[in-house]
């Protein structure tokens, strides 16, 4: 089934003027994203309680009806809004300018005309079961490619230009000949460009590229914790939490120190005596005074010819080394 699509080339404006065809690529993409859940809601609400029809059975017809309805509503939106504003003479309330909100209202209005008796029940409209069925049908349509994204984007482009009253999301420029229009298109801030980040397939308007680049998951960045590694933005959180040598850690021996993980060896070496005293206190419990603990710790460090104490990285490994050294010291004293 053929659906209305936007003309990707030059558009004729009022009279003989030629209008720039460009619009905000990301806004168009976002608008296309809400069309599929909107259709799913219409199909689910219209077949709920029907033993002989499933949402998929009515999707083709309802898709065409919905597209026709919201397109027609969008074509008269600006004139209708102006008439309503003049009639109300309300200068405080600005006219709506969010295309996503406007198109959502169009879809809700269309959906309300297609609901059966059960679909009109408020309890059903607010139920988790309805939301689950809508989500399931959205996934089904995505898997079967029932309404591909590029087809929805073509429709979204038409809708966006029709309801963009304040021209925030599309270029309003018009020219009297092709030459002047072509010159404008080369520098139009709405012209689409492909994200330069390797791996990113996004097409973004020039005016939105800075914002896109600031959030693009494929942007290569230096590690946020300054470990000098360069990685994709999408991998940053996992890197910083799992493998970054600069990720913060607390002392494994229970002292109050906090430091980058790569400084653990340095910390264990510098704070060996306090760590030894903590371990000795646990091993001997109340058998040694504070002064005796300090003296024992010093003796252990002197007896550690291979430097095993400073190499211990946690309480268990240090405890084992201490016990081995104490046993050795005891044997040497008895012999």
Secondary structure by P-SEA (a helix, b strand, c coil): ccccccccccccccccbbbbccccaaaaaaaaaaaaaaaaaaaaaacccccccccccaaaaaaaaaaaaaaaaaaaaaaaaaaaaaaaccccccccccaaaaaaaaaaaaaaaccccccccccccccaaaaaaaaaaaaaaaaaccccaaaaaaaaaaaaaaaccccccccccccccaaaaaaaaacccccccccccccccccccccaaaaaaaccccccccccccccccccccaaaaaaccccccccccccccccccccccaaaaaaaaaaaaaaaaaaaaaccccccaaaaaaaaaaaaaacccccccccccaaaaaaaaaaaaaaaaaaaac
